[in-house]
Every structure is written in structure tokens, then in C-alpha cells.
């Protein structure tokens, strides 16, 4: 296997791994998502997570 082929295979593998992991996270606003965010330290929340939490989990 030459270097170009190896890089192509490695890149494709990383992209597939990212897609598979993306499918495992709960939907924003679901009970599981709210519970996960409650466990996460508030200092680690993104601005969007804070807005979504207020919108879906509090109100």
C-alpha cells in the first residue's frame, strides 16, 4: 500500500468513525439530553447548549 492510499484509507476511517459517534448522542431537547447536560459542569456548556437547555428543559 503506498502513502497516498494509506492517507485516503485513514481519512475515510476517521470520517466514518465521526459519523458513527454522531449518531449515538441523544436528540437536543430529549429527556436523555437534558439529563446528560445536567451532569455536565456548566462551565463546559457551549452558548448554544445553554440556550437549548433553557428552551427545552426549563420552560
Buried (B, 14 or more C-beta within 10 A) or exposed (E): EEEEEEEEEEEEEEEEEEEEEEEEEEEBEEEEBBEEBEEEEEEEBEEEBEEBBEEBBEE
